[in-house]
Amino acid sequence: MKRYALALDLKDEAQLIAEYEQLHRNVAPEIKRSITDSGILRMSIYRFANRMFMIIETEDDFSFEDKAAADAANPLVQAWEQLTWKYQKAIPGAKPGEKWVVMDKIFDLSVNEHENR
């Protein structure tokens, strides 16, 4: 299994942020299926102010390129992406048109169960 951390900003408007959160309380089954069909096993999104942070855990053969190609061929995903872009804005440092940006891991702490005894 692989784990990725990604970041994205929302437009800094309280009403838009509230609408965006409401959208994510009712994600269509077809959108969820497109995520899991790509090899994503778990996805969590967190928000602080207008900054979002997403953690995904994927199958070992997961590819962002393959997911992007599948998303481009799926009209429902394209409609979802168009809708959500109304609320989102590129994070500083993102390439033009880039939404979620993969973050670099700079620290990792793992506690071994046997070390805590």
N, CA, C and O atoms as a GROMACS GRO file, in nm:
protein
  468
    1MET      N    1   0.085  -0.117   0.000
    1MET     CA    2   0.000   0.000   0.000
    1MET      C    3   0.089   0.124   0.000
    1MET      O    4   0.195   0.126   0.063
    2LYS      N    5   0.045   0.226  -0.072
    2LYS     CA    6   0.114   0.355  -0.076
    2LYS      C    7   0.027   0.459  -0.008
    2LYS      O    8  -0.095   0.446  -0.003
    3ARG      N    9   0.091   0.563   0.045
    3ARG     CA   10   0.018   0.674   0.108
    3ARG      C   11   0.069   0.804   0.048
    3ARG      O   12   0.190   0.824   0.032
    4TYR      N   13  -0.024   0.893   0.016
    4TYR     CA   14   0.009   1.023  -0.040
    4TYR      C   15  -0.062   1.131   0.041
    4TYR      O   16  -0.173   1.110   0.092
    5ALA      N   17   0.002   1.247   0.052
    5ALA     CA   18  -0.059   1.366   0.112
    5ALA      C   19  -0.067   1.472   0.003
    5ALA      O   20   0.029   1.494  -0.071
    6LEU      N   21  -0.182   1.537  -0.006
    6LEU     CA   22  -0.203   1.638  -0.108
    6LEU      C   23  -0.264   1.762  -0.045
    6LEU      O   24  -0.328   1.754   0.060
    7ALA      N   25  -0.244   1.877  -0.108
    7ALA     CA   26  -0.297   2.003  -0.057
    7ALA      C   27  -0.366   2.080  -0.169
    7ALA      O   28  -0.332   2.068  -0.287
    8LEU      N   29  -0.463   2.160  -0.128
    8LEU     CA   30  -0.538   2.247  -0.219
    8LEU      C   31  -0.602   2.356  -0.136
    8LEU      O   32  -0.633   2.334  -0.019
    9ASP      N   33  -0.622   2.472  -0.193
    9ASP     CA   34  -0.690   2.582  -0.124
    9ASP      C   35  -0.832   2.597  -0.176
    9ASP      O   36  -0.864   2.562  -0.289
   10LEU      N   37  -0.915   2.651  -0.089
   10LEU     CA   38  -1.050   2.694  -0.128
   10LEU      C   39  -1.050   2.846  -0.140
   10LEU      O   40  -0.966   2.913  -0.081
   11LYS      N   41  -1.143   2.898  -0.216
   11LYS     CA   42  -1.162   3.042  -0.217
   11LYS      C   43  -1.199   3.083  -0.076
   11LYS      O   44  -1.279   3.016  -0.011
   12ASP      N   45  -1.142   3.190  -0.029
   12ASP     CA   46  -1.155   3.230   0.111
   12ASP      C   47  -1.284   3.309   0.134
   12ASP      O   48  -1.282   3.427   0.170
   13GLU      N   49  -1.397   3.240   0.114
   13GLU     CA   50  -1.530   3.298   0.134
   13GLU      C   51  -1.612   3.198   0.214
   13GLU      O   52  -1.632   3.085   0.170
   14ALA      N   53  -1.660   3.240   0.331
   14ALA     CA   54  -1.729   3.150   0.424
   14ALA      C   55  -1.845   3.076   0.357
   14ALA      O   56  -1.862   2.956   0.379
   15GLN      N   57  -1.926   3.145   0.277
   15GLN     CA   58  -2.041   3.081   0.213
   15GLN      C   59  -1.997   2.972   0.115
   15GLN      O   60  -2.056   2.864   0.111
   16LEU      N   61  -1.894   3.002   0.037
   16LEU     CA   62  -1.845   2.902  -0.058
   16LEU      C   63  -1.785   2.782   0.013
   16LEU      O   64  -1.804   2.668  -0.030
   17ILE      N   65  -1.713   2.806   0.123
   17ILE     CA   66  -1.655   2.695   0.199
   17ILE      C   67  -1.766   2.607   0.256
   17ILE      O   68  -1.757   2.485   0.254
   18ALA      N   69  -1.872   2.670   0.309
   18ALA     CA   70  -1.985   2.593   0.362
   18ALA      C   71  -2.052   2.510   0.252
   18ALA      O   72  -2.087   2.394   0.275
   19GLU      N   73  -2.069   2.568   0.134
   19GLU     CA   74  -2.128   2.494   0.023
   19GLU      C   75  -2.039   2.377  -0.019
   19GLU      O   76  -2.089   2.268  -0.048
   20TYR      N   77  -1.910   2.400  -0.020
   20TYR     CA   78  -1.815   2.295  -0.059
   20TYR      C   79  -1.822   2.178   0.038
   20TYR      O   80  -1.824   2.062  -0.003
   21GLU      N   81  -1.827   2.208   0.167
   21GLU     CA   82  -1.839   2.101   0.266
   21GLU      C   83  -1.970   2.026   0.249
   21GLU      O   84  -1.974   1.904   0.263
   22GLN      N   85  -2.078   2.098   0.219
   22GLN     CA   86  -2.207   2.033   0.198
   22GLN      C   87  -2.200   1.938   0.077
   22GLN      O   88  -2.256   1.828   0.082
   23LEU      N   89  -2.133   1.979  -0.028
   23LEU     CA   90  -2.117   1.892  -0.145
   23LEU      C   91  -2.052   1.759  -0.106
   23LEU      O   92  -2.087   1.654  -0.158
   24HIS      N   93  -1.957   1.766  -0.014
   24HIS     CA   94  -1.883   1.646   0.024
   24HIS      C   95  -1.957   1.559   0.125
   24HIS      O   96  -1.912   1.450   0.157
   25ARG      N   97  -2.070   1.606   0.174
   25ARG     CA   98  -2.155   1.521   0.258
   25ARG      C   99  -2.244   1.431   0.174
   25ARG      O  100  -2.302   1.335   0.224
   26ASN      N  101  -2.254   1.463   0.044
   26ASN     CA  102  -2.343   1.390  -0.045
   26ASN      C  103  -2.276   1.358  -0.178
   26ASN      O  104  -2.334   1.383  -0.284
   27VAL      N  105  -2.157   1.303  -0.174
   27VAL     CA  106  -2.085   1.269  -0.297
   27VAL      C  107  -2.158   1.153  -0.366
   27VAL      O  108  -2.192   1.053  -0.303
   28ALA      N  109  -2.181   1.169  -0.494
   28ALA     CA  110  -2.254   1.068  -0.571
   28ALA      C  111  -2.180   0.935  -0.571
   28ALA      O  112  -2.056   0.933  -0.574
   29PRO      N  113  -2.254   0.826  -0.568
   29PRO     CA  114  -2.190   0.693  -0.571
   29PRO      C  115  -2.098   0.674  -0.691
   29PRO      O  116  -1.996   0.605  -0.680
   30GLU      N  117  -2.133   0.733  -0.806
   30GLU     CA  118  -2.050   0.719  -0.926
   30GLU      C  119  -1.914   0.786  -0.908
   30GLU      O  120  -1.813   0.738  -0.961
   31ILE      N  121  -1.911   0.897  -0.834
   31ILE     CA  122  -1.785   0.966  -0.808
   31ILE      C  123  -1.701   0.883  -0.711
   31ILE      O  124  -1.581   0.866  -0.731
   32LYS      N  125  -1.765   0.831  -0.607
   32LYS     CA  126  -1.693   0.744  -0.513
   32LYS      C  127  -1.637   0.621  -0.585
   32LYS      O  128  -1.524   0.580  -0.558
   33ARG      N  129  -1.716   0.564  -0.676
   33ARG     CA  130  -1.672   0.446  -0.750
   33ARG      C  131  -1.553   0.480  -0.838
   33ARG      O  132  -1.461   0.398  -0.851
   34SER      N  133  -1.552   0.598  -0.899
   34SER     CA  134  -1.438   0.636  -0.983
   34SER      C  135  -1.310   0.647  -0.900
   34SER      O  136  -1.201   0.620  -0.950
   35ILE      N  137  -1.324   0.685  -0.776
   35ILE     CA  138  -1.208   0.694  -0.686
   35ILE      C  139  -1.158   0.554  -0.652
   35ILE      O  140  -1.039   0.526  -0.665
   36THR      N  141  -1.248   0.468  -0.608
   36THR     CA  142  -1.205   0.334  -0.568
   36THR      C  143  -1.161   0.250  -0.688
   36THR      O  144  -1.070   0.168  -0.675
   37ASP      N  145  -1.224   0.270  -0.804
   37ASP     CA  146  -1.183   0.196  -0.924
   37ASP      C  147  -1.041   0.230  -0.967
   37ASP      O  148  -0.976   0.152  -1.036
   38SER      N  149  -0.992   0.348  -0.926
   38SER     CA  150  -0.856   0.389  -0.964
   38SER      C  151  -0.749   0.326  -0.877
   38SER      O  152  -0.630   0.337  -0.906
   39GLY      N  153  -0.792   0.258  -0.771
   39GLY     CA  154  -0.694   0.196  -0.681
   39GLY      C  155  -0.678   0.269  -0.550
   39GLY      O  156  -0.590   0.234  -0.470
   40ILE      N  157  -0.761   0.370  -0.526
   40ILE     CA  158  -0.757   0.440  -0.397
   40ILE      C  159  -0.842   0.361  -0.299
   40ILE      O  160  -0.960   0.336  -0.322
   41LEU      N  161  -0.780   0.321  -0.188
   41LEU     CA  162  -0.846   0.240  -0.088
   41LEU      C  163  -0.908   0.324   0.024
   41LEU      O  164  -1.013   0.289   0.077
   42ARG      N  165  -0.843   0.432   0.058
   42ARG     CA  166  -0.891   0.522   0.164
   42ARG      C  167  -0.860   0.665   0.122
   42ARG      O  168  -0.757   0.692   0.060
   43MET      N  169  -0.951   0.756   0.157
   43MET     CA  170  -0.931   0.898   0.129
   43MET      C  171  -0.993   0.977   0.243
   43MET      O  172  -1.108   0.954   0.281
   44SER      N  173  -0.916   1.070   0.297
   44SER     CA  174  -0.966   1.162   0.400
   44SER      C  175  -0.925   1.302   0.361
   44SER      O  176  -0.812   1.326   0.316
   45ILE      N  177  -1.018   1.397   0.379
   45ILE     CA  178  -0.989   1.537   0.351
   45ILE      C  179  -1.012   1.616   0.480
   45ILE      O  180  -1.114   1.600   0.548
   46TYR      N  181  -0.915   1.700   0.512
   46TYR     CA  182  -0.922   1.788   0.629
   46TYR      C  183  -0.915   1.932   0.581
   46TYR      O  184  -0.862   1.960   0.474
   47ARG      N  185  -0.971   2.022   0.662
   47ARG     CA  186  -0.969   2.164   0.626
   47ARG      C  187  -0.932   2.248   0.747
   47ARG      O  188  -0.980   2.223   0.857
   48PHE      N  189  -0.848   2.347   0.726
   48PHE     CA  190  -0.823   2.454   0.821
   48PHE      C  191  -0.836   2.584   0.744
   48PHE      O  192  -0.763   2.607   0.648
   49ALA      N  193  -0.929   2.669   0.787
   49ALA     CA  194  -0.958   2.793   0.715
   49ALA      C  195  -0.986   2.756   0.569
   49ALA      O  196  -1.078   2.679   0.542
   50ASN      N  197  -0.910   2.809   0.474
   50ASN     CA  198  -0.936   2.774   0.334
   50ASN      C  199  -0.833   2.675   0.278
   50ASN      O  200  -0.832   2.648   0.158
   51ARG      N  201  -0.747   2.620   0.364
   51ARG     CA  202  -0.647   2.521   0.320
   51ARG      C  203  -0.701   2.381   0.344
   51ARG      O  204  -0.752   2.350   0.451
   52MET      N  205  -0.689   2.296   0.243
   52MET     CA  206  -0.732   2.157   0.256
   52MET      C  207  -0.611   2.065   0.246
   52MET      O  208  -0.512   2.094   0.178
   53PHE      N  209  -0.623   1.952   0.314
   53PHE     CA  210  -0.519   1.851   0.318
   53PHE      C  211  -0.587   1.717   0.298
   53PHE      O  212  -0.683   1.685   0.368
   54MET      N  213  -0.538   1.638   0.203
   54MET     CA  214  -0.598   1.508   0.175
   54MET      C  215  -0.492   1.399   0.192
   54MET      O  216  -0.378   1.414   0.149
   55ILE      N  217  -0.533   1.290   0.254
   55ILE     CA  218  -0.449   1.172   0.265
   55ILE      C  219  -0.520   1.062   0.186
   55ILE      O  220  -0.638   1.036   0.206
   56ILE      N  221  -0.445   0.997   0.097
   56ILE     CA  222  -0.500   0.881   0.027
   56ILE      C  223  -0.406   0.763   0.048
   56ILE      O  224  -0.284   0.777   0.052
   57GLU      N  225  -0.466   0.648   0.063
   57GLU     CA  226  -0.393   0.522   0.068
   57GLU      C  227  -0.438   0.443  -0.054
   57GLU      O  228  -0.557   0.431  -0.082
   58THR      N  229  -0.340   0.389  -0.126
   58THR     CA  230  -0.368   0.328  -0.254
   58THR      C  231  -0.311   0.187  -0.264
   58THR      O  232  -0.226   0.146  -0.184
   59GLU      N  233  -0.358   0.116  -0.363
   59GLU     CA  234  -0.297  -0.011  -0.400
   59GLU      C  235  -0.156   0.018  -0.450
   59GLU      O  236  -0.127   0.130  -0.492
   60ASP      N  237  -0.069  -0.080  -0.447
   60ASP     CA  238   0.071  -0.061  -0.486
   60ASP      C  239   0.087  -0.017  -0.631
   60ASP      O  240   0.182   0.054  -0.664
   61ASP      N  241  -0.005  -0.059  -0.719
   61ASP     CA  242   0.009  -0.024  -0.860
   61ASP      C  243  -0.068   0.104  -0.898
   61ASP      O  244  -0.086   0.131  -1.017
   62PHE      N  245  -0.112   0.182  -0.800
   62PHE     CA  246  -0.184   0.306  -0.826
   62PHE      C  247  -0.095   0.403  -0.904
   62PHE      O  248   0.025   0.412  -0.881
   63SER      N  249  -0.158   0.476  -0.997
   63SER     CA  250  -0.087   0.575  -1.077
   63SER      C  251  -0.174   0.699  -1.091
   63SER      O  252  -0.290   0.690  -1.131
   64PHE      N  253  -0.118   0.817  -1.059
   64PHE     CA  254  -0.191   0.942  -1.079
   64PHE      C  255  -0.220   0.963  -1.228
   64PHE      O  256  -0.325   1.018  -1.263
   65GLU      N  257  -0.130   0.921  -1.314
   65GLU     CA  258  -0.150   0.936  -1.458
   65GLU      C  259  -0.268   0.851  -1.505
   65GLU      O  260  -0.351   0.898  -1.584
   66ASP      N  261  -0.277   0.727  -1.458
   66ASP     CA  262  -0.389   0.641  -1.496
   66ASP      C  263  -0.521   0.696  -1.442
   66ASP      O  264  -0.623   0.692  -1.511
   67LYS      N  265  -0.518   0.748  -1.321
   67LYS     CA  266  -0.640   0.807  -1.264
   67LYS      C  267  -0.684   0.928  -1.346
   67LYS      O  268  -0.802   0.944  -1.375
   68ALA      N  269  -0.588   1.013  -1.382
   68ALA     CA  270  -0.621   1.132  -1.462
   68ALA      C  271  -0.682   1.093  -1.596
   68ALA      O  272  -0.776   1.156  -1.642
   69ALA      N  273  -0.628   0.989  -1.660
   69ALA     CA  274  -0.681   0.944  -1.788
   69ALA      C  275  -0.822   0.890  -1.773
   69ALA      O  276  -0.909   0.920  -1.855
   70ALA      N  277  -0.847   0.812  -1.668
   70ALA     CA  278  -0.981   0.758  -1.643
   70ALA      C  279  -1.079   0.872  -1.612
   70ALA      O  280  -1.193   0.871  -1.659
   71ASP      N  281  -1.035   0.969  -1.533
   71ASP     CA  282  -1.120   1.084  -1.500
   71ASP      C  283  -1.155   1.164  -1.625
   71ASP      O  284  -1.269   1.209  -1.640
   72ALA      N  285  -1.059   1.183  -1.713
   72ALA     CA  286  -1.082   1.260  -1.836
   72ALA      C  287  -1.184   1.192  -1.926
   72ALA      O  288  -1.254   1.259  -2.003
   73ALA      N  289  -1.194   1.060  -1.918
   73ALA     CA  290  -1.287   0.984  -2.000
   73ALA      C  291  -1.423   0.966  -1.935
   73ALA      O  292  -1.513   0.906  -1.994
   74ASN      N  293  -1.440   1.016  -1.814
   74ASN     CA  294  -1.564   0.996  -1.739
   74ASN      C  295  -1.641   1.129  -1.729
   74ASN      O  296  -1.598   1.218  -1.656
   75PRO      N  297  -1.753   1.143  -1.802
   75PRO     CA  298  -1.827   1.269  -1.802
   75PRO      C  299  -1.878   1.309  -1.662
   75PRO      O  300  -1.885   1.428  -1.632
   76LEU      N  301  -1.913   1.212  -1.580
   76LEU     CA  302  -1.960   1.246  -1.445
   76LEU      C  303  -1.848   1.304  -1.360
   76LEU      O  304  -1.871   1.398  -1.284
   77VAL      N  305  -1.729   1.249  -1.371
   77VAL     CA  306  -1.614   1.303  -1.297
   77VAL      C  307  -1.581   1.442  -1.351
   77VAL      O  308  -1.550   1.532  -1.273
   78GLN      N  309  -1.587   1.460  -1.481
   78GLN     CA  310  -1.559   1.592  -1.538
   78GLN      C  311  -1.659   1.696  -1.489
   78GLN      O  312  -1.621   1.810  -1.461
   79ALA      N  313  -1.786   1.659  -1.477
   79ALA     CA  314  -1.888   1.750  -1.425
   79ALA      C  315  -1.859   1.783  -1.278
   79ALA      O  316  -1.872   1.898  -1.236
   80TRP      N  317  -1.820   1.681  -1.201
   80TRP     CA  318  -1.785   1.702  -1.059
   80TRP      C  319  -1.666   1.797  -1.047
   80TRP      O  320  -1.667   1.889  -0.965
   81GLU      N  321  -1.564   1.775  -1.128
   81GLU     CA  322  -1.445   1.859  -1.124
   81GLU      C  323  -1.478   2.004  -1.161
   81GLU      O  324  -1.427   2.098  -1.100
   82GLN      N  325  -1.563   2.020  -1.261
   82GLN     CA  326  -1.604   2.155  -1.301
   82GLN      C  327  -1.682   2.224  -1.188
   82GLN      O  328  -1.661   2.342  -1.160
   83LEU      N  329  -1.772   2.150  -1.124
   83LEU     CA  330  -1.850   2.203  -1.014
   83LEU      C  331  -1.760   2.243  -0.897
   83LEU      O  332  -1.774   2.353  -0.844
   84THR      N  333  -1.668   2.156  -0.857
   84THR     CA  334  -1.586   2.184  -0.739
   84THR      C  335  -1.484   2.295  -0.765
   84THR      O  336  -1.441   2.362  -0.671
   85TRP      N  337  -1.443   2.315  -0.890
   85TRP     CA  338  -1.347   2.421  -0.920
   85TRP      C  339  -1.404   2.558  -0.888
   85TRP      O  340  -1.329   2.654  -0.869
   86LYS      N  341  -1.536   2.569  -0.883
   86LYS     CA  342  -1.602   2.695  -0.844
   86LYS      C  343  -1.558   2.737  -0.704
   86LYS      O  344  -1.553   2.856  -0.674
   87TYR      N  345  -1.526   2.641  -0.620
   87TYR     CA  346  -1.492   2.665  -0.480
   87TYR      C  347  -1.342   2.662  -0.454
   87TYR      O  348  -1.296   2.714  -0.352
   88GLN      N  349  -1.266   2.603  -0.544
   88GLN     CA  350  -1.124   2.579  -0.521
   88GLN      C  351  -1.038   2.683  -0.590
   88GLN      O  352  -1.081   2.750  -0.684
   89LYS      N  353  -0.916   2.695  -0.541
   89LYS     CA  354  -0.815   2.775  -0.611
   89LYS      C  355  -0.681   2.705  -0.594
   89LYS      O  356  -0.658   2.635  -0.495
   90ALA      N  357  -0.596   2.725  -0.690
   90ALA     CA  358  -0.466   2.659  -0.687
   90ALA      C  359  -0.385   2.704  -0.566
   90ALA      O  360  -0.387   2.821  -0.528
   91ILE      N  361  -0.315   2.610  -0.508
   91ILE     CA  362  -0.227   2.640  -0.396
   91ILE      C  363  -0.102   2.711  -0.450
   91ILE      O  364  -0.059   2.682  -0.562
   92PRO      N  365  -0.044   2.802  -0.373
   92PRO     CA  366   0.079   2.866  -0.422
   92PRO      C  367   0.183   2.762  -0.461
   92PRO      O  368   0.207   2.666  -0.388
   93GLY      N  369   0.243   2.782  -0.577
   93GLY     CA  370   0.344   2.688  -0.627
   93GLY      C  371   0.289   2.583  -0.722
   93GLY      O  372   0.366   2.510  -0.784
   94ALA      N  373   0.155   2.573  -0.734
   94ALA     CA  374   0.095   2.476  -0.825
   94ALA      C  375   0.119   2.518  -0.969
   94ALA      O  376   0.132   2.637  -1.000
   95LYS      N  377   0.123   2.419  -1.057
   95LYS     CA  378   0.134   2.446  -1.200
   95LYS      C  379   0.000   2.500  -1.250
   95LYS      O  380  -0.103   2.473  -1.188
   96PRO      N  381  -0.002   2.573  -1.360
   96PRO     CA  382  -0.129   2.624  -1.413
   96PRO      C  383  -0.229   2.510  -1.435
   96PRO      O  384  -0.197   2.409  -1.498
   97GLY      N  385  -0.351   2.528  -1.383
   97GLY     CA  386  -0.457   2.429  -1.398
   97GLY      C  387  -0.447   2.312  -1.301
   97GLY      O  388  -0.537   2.228  -1.299
   98GLU      N  389  -0.342   2.305  -1.221
   98GLU     CA  390  -0.324   2.195  -1.126
   98GLU      C  391  -0.409   2.220  -1.002
   98GLU      O  392  -0.409   2.330  -0.946
   99LYS      N  393  -0.481   2.118  -0.961
   99LYS     CA  394  -0.563   2.127  -0.841
   99LYS      C  395  -0.485   2.072  -0.722
   99LYS      O  396  -0.397   2.139  -0.668
  100TRP      N  397  -0.518   1.951  -0.682
  100TRP     CA  398  -0.450   1.889  -0.569
  100TRP      C  399  -0.303   1.869  -0.601
  100TRP      O  400  -0.269   1.814  -0.706
  101VAL      N  401  -0.216   1.912  -0.512
  101VAL     CA  402  -0.072   1.902  -0.529
  101VAL      C  403  -0.018   1.800  -0.430
  101VAL      O  404  -0.046   1.806  -0.311
  102VAL      N  405   0.060   1.705  -0.481
  102VAL     CA  406   0.121   1.604  -0.395
  102VAL      C  407   0.231   1.669  -0.313
  102VAL      O  408   0.317   1.739  -0.365
  103MET      N  409   0.225   1.644  -0.182
  103MET     CA  410   0.322   1.702  -0.090
  103MET      C  411   0.438   1.605  -0.069
  103MET      O  412   0.421   1.483  -0.078
  104ASP      N  413   0.556   1.659  -0.041
  104ASP     CA  414   0.672   1.578  -0.010
  104ASP      C  415   0.674   1.546   0.139
  104ASP      O  416   0.652   1.634   0.222
  105LYS      N  417   0.698   1.421   0.172
  105LYS     CA  418   0.711   1.382   0.312
  105LYS      C  419   0.848   1.428   0.361
  105LYS      O  420   0.950   1.399   0.298
  106ILE      N  421   0.849   1.500   0.473
  106ILE     CA  422   0.976   1.548   0.527
  106ILE      C  423   1.008   1.490   0.664
  106ILE      O  424   1.118   1.509   0.716
  107PHE      N  425   0.912   1.418   0.724
  107PHE     CA  426   0.934   1.358   0.855
  107PHE      C  427   0.838   1.242   0.871
  107PHE      O  428   0.725   1.246   0.823
  108ASP      N  429   0.884   1.138   0.940
  108ASP     CA  430   0.800   1.022   0.966
  108ASP      C  431   0.840   0.965   1.101
  108ASP      O  432   0.958   0.938   1.124
  109LEU      N  433   0.746   0.946   1.189
  109LEU     CA  434   0.771   0.886   1.319
  109LEU      C  435   0.682   0.764   1.330
  109LEU      O  436   0.560   0.774   1.320
  110SER      N  437   0.743   0.651   1.351
  110SER     CA  438   0.668   0.527   1.368
  110SER      C  439   0.708   0.467   1.502
  110SER      O  440   0.827   0.452   1.532
  111VAL      N  441   0.610   0.434   1.580
  111VAL     CA  442   0.636   0.374   1.711
  111VAL      C  443   0.614   0.225   1.699
  111VAL      O  444   0.507   0.180   1.660
  112ASN      N  445   0.715   0.150   1.730
  112ASN     CA  446   0.707   0.005   1.731
  112ASN      C  447   0.634  -0.038   1.856
  112ASN      O  448   0.668   0.007   1.966
  113GLU      N  449   0.534  -0.123   1.842
  113GLU     CA  450   0.453  -0.168   1.955
  113GLU      C  451   0.539  -0.221   2.068
  113GLU      O  452   0.508  -0.198   2.185
  114HIS      N  453   0.646  -0.292   2.035
  114HIS     CA  454   0.732  -0.354   2.137
  114HIS      C  455   0.816  -0.252   2.212
  114HIS      O  456   0.860  -0.278   2.324
  115GLU      N  457   0.839  -0.134   2.152
  115GLU     CA  458   0.919  -0.031   2.217
  115GLU      C  459   0.841   0.039   2.328
  115GLU      O  460   0.902   0.102   2.415
  116ASN      N  461   0.709   0.029   2.327
  116ASN     CA  462   0.628   0.100   2.427
  116ASN      C  463   0.610   0.021   2.556
  116ASN      O  464   0.539   0.067   2.646
  117ARG      N  465   0.670  -0.093   2.568
  117ARG     CA  466   0.650  -0.175   2.687
  117ARG      C  467   0.754  -0.148   2.792
  117ARG      O  468   0.751  -0.209   2.899
   0.00000   0.00000   0.00000
